[in-house]
């Protein structure tokens, strides 16, 4: 076993060499926001969709666009609006009068990296049009089903729900996102650097560093990263504690209406492997789990009305779970 771990560790160190190059290249365009950039890279490496939440102007859209330039994959952006239709996203059947038959016109969802910008400005029927593509990685138009190219990744941005003109995402839609990232403001030093860099009108351009085959090869290595049995039990304990907190000595039963789904356990395992990969390790540690767990859980734990009345958020509940569940 030790020999296998050593080999995997060597493979990871070799294959993850491009990670620091990517981070350095993104830093030429985006100031700060290392947390967001690393999580986007993890999502790309583990085939997980990501939801980015934050007020306008925090470089969410720019980060996704720059990542697509660096990785050299096909990129498309959809601006979600209240009048958007599902056909505008996935495509539709169009009648050709010359041939007397219907032909398929594919929508912008047929790409590698899809940016769903301000996803919560479109009604639920449009958001739900993404469900099949996000889970099965295929699209059904009329009577035909079309597979999506690999890699396929949905990176969605949204403004906070309480802002005017937004729609809450359906729970089934939210659960399809492996990670939900909360993006905050830059500090004073970073904001000064942003002003100096961007106010001249000459926006830096990122160069291509890795190709699609590089990402697919790295994904194979990520899937082989070693996860010890004790770490697996720890993953299950965290998710299970969100559903049955009393079994883990947590006094939050009255605060949780619905705990995290089994999909959260799978996502937490995959995301922890991705975090270990970008840190250059061939094995998962409890720190990997703790570092990524909040991004996996914050949108999957539904607080009760009592919790909302006391202004207790799902993040605070998740933090209690991470603080109190025993670490191996």
C-alpha positions in Angstrom: 0.0 0.0 0.0 2.8 2.4 0.9 4.4 1.8 -2.5 1.2 2.5 -4.3 0.7 5.8 -2.4 4.3 6.7 -3.2 3.7 6.1 -6.9 0.4 8.1 -6.9 2.2 10.9 -5.1 4.9 11.1 -7.7 2.3 11.1 -10.5 0.4 13.9 -8.8 3.5 16.0 -8.4 4.3 15.5 -12.1 0.8 16.1 -13.5 0.0 19.0 -11.1 3.0 21.0 -12.3 0.8 23.2 -14.4 -1.4 24.3 -11.4 1.0 26.9 -10.2 1.5 28.1 -13.8 -2.2 28.5 -14.2 -2.6 30.4 -10.9 0.3 32.7 -11.9 -1.2 33.4 -15.3 -4.6 34.2 -13.8 -3.0 36.5 -11.3 -1.7 38.6 -14.3 -5.4 39.5 -15.0 -7.2 39.1 -11.7 -6.0 40.6 -8.5 -6.5 38.5 -5.4 -9.5 36.2 -5.3 -7.2 33.1 -4.9 -10.0 31.3 -3.1 -12.3 31.6 -6.1 -9.6 30.8 -8.7 -8.5 27.6 -6.8 -12.1 26.4 -6.4 -12.8 26.9 -10.1 -9.7 24.9 -11.0 -10.8 22.1 -8.6 -14.2 22.1 -10.3 -12.6 21.7 -13.7 -10.4 18.8 -12.4 -13.2 16.8 -10.8 -16.0 17.4 -13.3 -18.0 19.4 -10.8 -20.2 22.4 -11.6 -19.7 25.5 -9.6 -22.1 28.3 -8.5 -20.5 31.7 -7.7 -22.5 34.1 -5.6 -21.5 37.7 -5.0 -22.5 41.3 -5.7 -21.7 42.6 -9.2 -18.2 43.8 -10.0 -16.1 41.1 -8.2 -14.6 39.6 -11.3 -16.7 36.4 -11.3 -17.4 36.5 -15.0 -13.8 37.6 -15.8 -12.4 34.7 -13.8 -14.3 32.1 -15.8 -13.4 33.8 -19.1 -9.7 33.9 -18.3 -9.8 30.3 -17.2 -11.2 29.2 -20.6 -8.4 31.1 -22.3 -5.7 29.5 -20.2 -7.0 25.9 -20.6 -7.8 26.3 -24.3 -11.3 24.9 -24.3 -14.4 26.0 -26.1 -16.2 28.7 -24.1 -19.7 30.2 -24.4 -21.5 32.7 -22.2 -25.2 33.0 -21.7 -26.6 36.1 -20.1 -29.7 34.9 -18.2 -32.6 37.3 -18.4 -36.3 37.1 -17.3 -37.4 36.6 -21.0 -34.9 33.8 -21.7 -36.5 30.6 -23.0 -35.2 27.0 -22.6 -34.8 26.8 -26.4 -32.4 29.8 -26.2 -30.2 27.6 -24.0 -30.4 24.0 -25.4 -31.5 24.6 -28.9 -34.7 23.7 -30.8 -36.2 22.0 -33.9 -36.5 24.2 -36.9 -38.7 23.4 -40.0 -36.8 23.5 -43.3 -39.5 24.3 -46.0 -37.2 23.3 -48.9 -36.6 19.8 -47.6 -39.9 19.5 -45.9 -38.4 18.3 -42.6 -37.2 19.5 -39.2 -33.6 20.1 -38.5 -31.9 20.5 -35.1 -30.3 23.8 -34.2 -28.1 23.3 -31.2 -27.9 25.9 -28.5 -24.9 27.5 -26.7 -25.0 24.7 -24.2 -23.0 22.6 -26.6 -19.5 23.7 -25.5 -16.8 22.8 -22.9 -17.1 25.6 -20.5 -20.5 27.2 -20.1 -20.8 30.5 -18.2 -24.4 30.9 -17.0 -24.1 34.6 -16.1 -26.6 35.9 -13.4 -28.4 32.5 -13.5 -31.0 33.6 -10.9 -32.4 36.4 -13.2 -34.1 33.8 -15.3 -37.3 31.9 -14.3 -37.3 28.3 -13.0 -38.2 26.7 -16.3 -35.0 28.0 -17.9 -32.8 27.1 -14.9 -34.4 23.6 -15.0 -33.3 23.2 -18.7 -29.8 22.8 -17.3 -30.6 19.8 -15.1 -30.2 17.0 -17.7 -27.0 18.5 -19.1 -25.4 19.0 -15.6 -26.2 15.5 -14.4 -26.2 13.2 -17.4 -24.1 15.4 -19.6 -26.5 15.1 -22.5 -29.2 17.2 -24.0 -32.6 16.1 -25.4 -34.1 18.2 -28.2 -37.3 16.8 -29.6 -37.0 13.0 -29.9 -33.2 13.0 -30.1 -30.6 13.0 -27.3 -27.1 14.5 -27.9 -24.1 13.8 -25.7 -22.0 16.8 -24.6 -18.3 17.0 -25.2 -15.9 16.2 -22.4 -14.9 18.2 -20.5 -18.3 19.9 -19.9 -18.6 22.3 -17.0 -21.3 24.8 -16.0 -20.0 27.7 -14.0 -22.9 29.9 -13.0 -22.8 33.3 -11.3 -25.6 34.8 -9.3 -26.4 37.9 -7.3 -27.6 37.5 -3.8 -31.2 36.3 -3.7 -32.4 39.4 -1.8 -31.5 41.7 -4.6 -34.3 43.0 -6.8 -35.3 41.1 -9.9 -33.9 37.7 -9.0 -35.5 34.3 -8.6 -34.4 31.6 -6.1 -32.9 28.6 -7.7 -34.9 25.3 -7.4 -33.4 22.9 -4.8 -32.9 20.2 -7.5 -30.9 22.7 -9.5 -28.8 23.9 -6.6 -27.9 20.3 -5.6 -26.4 19.7 -9.1 -23.7 22.2 -8.3 -20.8 20.5 -6.6 -19.5 23.8 -5.1 -21.1 27.0 -4.1 -18.6 29.8 -3.7 -19.3 33.0 -1.7 -17.2 35.8 -3.3 -16.3 38.8 -1.1 -14.8 42.2 -1.7 -11.0 42.7 -2.2 -9.1 44.3 0.6 -7.8 47.9 0.4 -4.4 46.9 -1.1 -5.9 44.7 -3.7 -8.4 47.3 -4.7 -5.7 49.9 -5.2 -3.9 47.4 -7.4 -7.1 46.7 -9.4 -7.5 50.4 -10.0 -3.9 50.9 -11.1 -4.0 47.9 -13.4 -7.5 48.3 -15.0 -8.0 52.1 -15.1 -5.5 52.5 -18.0 -7.9 50.8 -20.4 -5.3 48.1 -21.3 -6.6 44.9 -19.9 -4.0 42.1 -19.5 -4.5 39.0 -21.7 -3.8 35.5 -20.4 -1.9 33.0 -22.6 -2.8 29.4 -23.1 -0.9 27.0 -20.8 -2.7 23.7 -20.9 -4.8 21.9 -23.5 -7.9 19.8 -23.2 -5.9 16.5 -23.2 -3.8 17.8 -20.3 -7.0 18.3 -18.2 -8.4 14.9 -19.1 -5.1 13.3 -18.2 -5.0 15.2 -14.9 -8.6 14.0 -14.1 -7.5 10.4 -14.4 -4.7 11.1 -11.8 -7.2 12.9 -9.5 -9.4 9.8 -9.6 -6.5 7.6 -8.3 -5.6 9.9 -5.4 -5.6 7.8 -2.2 -8.4 8.2 0.3 -7.9 6.3 3.6 -10.8 4.4 5.1 -10.7 6.7 8.2 -11.0 9.8 5.9 -14.0 8.1 4.1 -15.7 7.6 7.4 -15.0 11.2 8.3 -16.7 12.3 5.0 -19.7 10.2 5.7 -19.9 11.5 9.3 -19.9 15.1 8.2 -22.8 14.6 5.8 -24.7 12.3 8.1 -24.4 14.8 10.9 -26.3 17.3 8.8 -29.3 14.8 8.7 -29.0 13.2 12.1 -27.1 15.7 14.3 -28.2 14.1 17.6 -26.2 10.9 16.7 -23.1 13.0 16.6 -23.7 15.0 19.8 -24.8 18.1 18.0 -27.7 20.2 19.3 -28.8 21.6 16.0 -31.8 19.3 15.2 -34.3 22.2 15.5 -32.2 24.3 13.1 -32.0 21.9 10.2 -35.1 21.3 8.0 -33.2 19.2 5.4 -29.6 17.9 5.6 -27.2 17.3 2.8 -28.1 14.6 0.2 -25.9 11.5 -0.6 -24.7 13.5 -3.6 -22.9 15.7 -1.1 -20.9 12.8 0.2 -19.8 12.0 -3.4 -19.0 15.6 -4.1 -17.0 16.0 -0.9 -14.9 13.0 -1.7 -14.2 14.3 -5.2 -13.6 17.8 -4.2 -11.2 16.7 -1.4 -9.2 14.8 -4.0 -9.1 17.8 -6.3 -7.9 20.0 -3.4 -5.1 17.4 -2.6 -4.1 17.5 -6.3 -3.7 21.3 -6.5 -1.6 21.1 -3.4 0.6 18.4 -5.0 -0.3 15.4 -2.9 -1.4 12.0 -3.9 -3.4 11.4 -0.7 -6.3 13.2 1.0 -5.9 14.6 4.5 -8.5 15.9 7.0 -7.4 19.4 6.1 -8.3 18.9 2.5 -11.8 17.9 3.6 -12.2 20.8 6.0 -10.9 23.3 3.4 -13.5 22.3 0.8 -16.4 21.1 2.9 -18.1 24.5 3.4 -18.3 25.0 -0.4 -20.0 21.5 -0.7 -22.4 22.0 2.2 -23.5 25.6 2.3 -26.1 25.2 -0.4 -27.3 21.7 0.6 -28.3 22.3 4.2 -31.7 23.9 4.5 -32.4 25.8 7.7 -35.7 25.6 9.5 -38.0 28.6 9.9 -36.8 28.8 13.6 -33.2 29.1 12.4 -34.1 31.8 9.9 -36.0 33.7 12.6 -32.9 33.6 14.7 -30.8 34.7 11.7 -28.8 31.4 11.7 -27.5 30.6 8.3 -26.7 27.3 6.6 -23.1 28.3 6.8 -23.2 28.6 10.5 -24.8 25.2 10.8 -22.2 23.7 8.6 -19.4 25.3 10.6 -20.8 23.8 13.8 -20.8 20.4 12.2 -17.2 20.8 11.0 -16.1 22.1 14.4 -17.7 19.2 16.4 -17.5 16.1 14.2 -14.4 14.1 15.3 -11.4 14.4 13.0 -9.5 11.2 12.4 
